[in-house]
Amino acid sequence: MASRLSNSFGFVLIILSIAVITAFALARQQTTQVSNLTDADLKDLVISLERTTCYGNCPAYKLTIYGNGRVEYEGTKNVELTKKKEGHLQPGALKKILAAFDQANYFSVKPYTYDSCTCTLCTDMPTAITEIRAQGKSHRVEHYYGCRCAPRELWQLEQEIDRVVGTDQWTGDVSKQGPFGTTCFDR
């Protein structure tokens, strides 16, 4: 009798393990991947990155990137050019940005705003707002830089967009600009 119960328990354990593995595999398949968009999908692709001001001299501007490679820039404050400019990305450059969205698992990233932050919070910081519209889906993430619990991949995505686009051609060197009077505390 004990061996029959042991075999039944082992069988149930195997079935449960298979069910869990299958559920995880299906969840991964349902994650939106944008790095493998077709040429037809790229026609409707729109990516944006907006950086806001802070208490200090943080650069404020907005980038809009289209699937055909067109880039629109509009500088707002604390940048070299505070007007609209256009540029163009090669397809390989656009694929690098799309790969960064996938690396960040972007469609599952939640907003990290000043009000919703649940970890260490620093005052007077800028916000980066990213958004992507692809394949009939859209996702927008507000990332307040004073919220220290945002995933590293989100920070990397924002930096990669700027790097690949070459935003500094319009903003100038903003590496020494930033917030003043920042205070941090745990929430």
C-alpha positions as CSV (number, residue, x, y, z in Angstrom):
1,M,0.0,0.0,0.0
2,A,2.8,2.4,0.9
3,S,4.5,1.9,-2.4
4,R,1.3,2.5,-4.3
5,L,0.9,5.9,-2.5
6,S,4.5,6.7,-3.2
7,N,4.0,6.0,-6.9
8,S,0.8,8.1,-7.0
9,F,2.5,11.0,-5.2
10,G,5.4,10.8,-7.6
11,F,3.0,10.8,-10.6
12,V,1.1,13.8,-9.3
13,L,4.4,15.7,-8.7
14,I,5.5,15.0,-12.2
15,I,2.2,16.2,-13.7
16,L,2.3,19.4,-11.5
17,S,5.9,20.1,-12.6
18,I,5.0,19.7,-16.3
19,A,2.0,22.1,-15.8
20,V,4.2,24.7,-14.1
21,I,6.9,24.5,-16.8
22,T,4.2,24.8,-19.5
23,A,2.7,27.8,-17.9
24,F,6.0,29.6,-17.7
25,A,6.8,28.7,-21.4
26,L,3.4,30.1,-22.5
27,A,3.9,33.3,-20.5
28,R,7.3,33.8,-22.1
29,Q,5.8,33.3,-25.6
30,Q,3.1,35.9,-24.9
31,T,5.7,38.5,-24.1
32,T,5.7,41.1,-26.9
33,Q,9.0,41.0,-28.8
34,V,9.6,44.0,-31.0
35,S,13.1,43.2,-32.3
36,N,11.7,40.8,-34.8
37,L,9.1,43.1,-36.4
38,T,8.6,42.7,-40.1
39,D,9.0,45.5,-42.6
40,A,5.2,45.8,-42.7
41,D,5.1,46.1,-38.9
42,L,7.8,48.8,-39.0
43,K,5.4,51.1,-41.0
44,D,3.3,51.6,-37.9
45,L,6.1,51.7,-35.3
46,V,6.5,54.8,-33.2
47,I,8.9,55.2,-30.3
48,S,9.3,58.2,-28.0
49,L,11.6,59.3,-25.3
50,E,11.0,62.5,-23.3
51,R,13.2,63.8,-20.6
52,T,11.8,66.4,-18.2
53,T,13.4,69.2,-16.2
54,C,14.5,68.9,-12.6
55,Y,15.4,71.3,-9.8
56,G,18.7,72.1,-11.5
57,N,19.8,72.1,-15.1
58,C,18.7,68.7,-16.3
59,P,18.4,68.6,-20.1
60,A,14.7,68.5,-21.3
61,Y,13.8,67.3,-24.7
62,K,11.6,64.8,-26.7
63,L,12.6,62.3,-29.3
64,T,10.1,60.6,-31.6
65,I,11.4,57.7,-33.7
66,Y,9.4,56.2,-36.6
67,G,9.7,52.8,-38.1
68,N,11.1,54.2,-41.4
69,G,14.1,55.6,-39.4
70,R,12.9,59.2,-39.2
71,V,13.8,60.9,-35.9
72,E,12.2,64.1,-34.6
73,Y,13.9,66.1,-31.8
74,E,12.5,69.0,-29.9
75,G,14.6,70.7,-27.3
76,T,12.8,72.4,-24.4
77,K,15.3,73.5,-21.8
78,N,19.0,73.2,-20.8
79,V,20.0,71.9,-24.2
80,E,22.1,73.4,-27.0
81,L,19.2,73.4,-29.5
82,T,15.8,74.4,-28.2
83,K,14.0,74.0,-31.5
84,K,12.8,71.1,-33.7
85,K,15.3,69.1,-35.7
86,E,15.1,65.9,-37.8
87,G,17.5,63.1,-38.3
88,H,17.5,59.6,-39.7
89,L,18.5,56.1,-38.4
90,Q,19.7,53.3,-40.5
91,P,17.7,50.0,-40.1
92,G,20.5,48.4,-38.1
93,A,20.4,51.3,-35.6
94,L,16.6,51.0,-35.2
95,K,17.1,47.2,-34.6
96,K,19.5,48.0,-31.7
97,I,16.8,50.2,-30.1
98,L,14.2,47.5,-30.5
99,A,16.5,44.9,-29.0
100,A,16.9,47.2,-26.0
101,F,13.1,47.2,-25.6
102,D,13.1,43.4,-25.6
103,Q,16.1,43.3,-23.2
104,A,14.1,45.5,-20.8
105,N,11.0,43.2,-21.2
106,Y,9.4,46.6,-21.7
107,F,5.8,45.6,-22.1
108,S,5.8,44.2,-18.5
109,V,7.6,47.3,-16.9
110,K,5.4,49.4,-14.7
111,P,5.7,53.1,-14.1
112,Y,8.1,54.4,-11.4
113,T,6.6,57.8,-10.6
114,Y,7.3,60.0,-7.6
115,D,3.9,59.1,-6.1
116,S,4.1,55.4,-6.8
117,C,7.6,54.8,-5.6
118,T,7.8,52.2,-2.8
119,C,11.6,52.2,-2.2
120,T,14.3,54.8,-1.7
121,L,13.1,58.1,-3.1
122,C,15.2,61.2,-3.9
123,T,13.7,64.6,-4.5
124,D,14.1,67.1,-7.3
125,M,15.1,64.6,-10.1
126,P,14.0,64.5,-13.8
127,T,11.6,62.0,-15.3
128,A,12.2,59.9,-18.5
129,I,9.0,58.9,-20.3
130,T,9.3,56.2,-22.9
131,E,6.6,54.8,-25.1
132,I,6.4,52.3,-28.0
133,R,3.5,51.6,-30.3
134,A,3.9,48.5,-32.4
135,Q,1.7,45.7,-33.8
136,G,-1.4,47.5,-32.5
137,K,-0.1,47.6,-28.9
138,S,1.1,50.5,-27.0
139,H,3.0,50.8,-23.7
140,R,4.1,53.9,-21.8
141,V,6.4,54.1,-18.8
142,E,7.1,57.1,-16.7
143,H,10.4,56.7,-14.9
144,Y,11.1,59.3,-12.2
145,Y,14.9,59.1,-11.7
146,G,14.5,59.7,-7.9
147,C,12.8,56.3,-7.6
148,R,15.7,53.9,-7.0
149,C,13.7,50.6,-7.5
150,A,13.3,50.9,-11.3
151,P,15.0,48.0,-13.1
152,R,18.5,48.5,-14.4
153,E,17.2,47.4,-17.9
154,L,14.9,50.5,-18.0
155,W,17.8,52.8,-17.3
156,Q,19.8,51.0,-20.0
157,L,17.0,51.3,-22.5
158,E,16.7,55.1,-22.0
159,Q,20.5,55.5,-22.4
160,E,20.6,53.2,-25.5
161,I,17.9,55.3,-27.3
162,D,20.0,58.4,-26.7
163,R,23.2,56.7,-27.7
164,V,21.9,55.1,-30.9
165,V,20.1,58.3,-32.0
166,G,23.1,60.5,-31.1
167,T,21.0,62.9,-29.1
168,D,24.0,64.8,-28.1
169,Q,24.3,66.2,-31.6
170,W,21.3,68.4,-30.6
171,T,21.6,68.6,-26.8
172,G,25.4,69.2,-26.7
173,D,27.4,67.7,-23.8
174,V,25.0,67.4,-20.9
175,S,27.1,65.0,-18.9
176,K,27.8,67.5,-16.1
177,Q,24.2,68.8,-15.8
178,G,21.8,67.5,-13.3
179,P,19.7,68.2,-10.2
180,F,20.5,70.5,-7.2
181,G,19.6,69.9,-3.6
182,T,18.6,66.3,-3.9
183,T,17.4,64.7,-0.6
184,C,16.9,60.9,-0.4
185,F,14.8,58.9,2.0
186,D,13.2,55.4,2.4
187,R,9.5,55.1,1.9
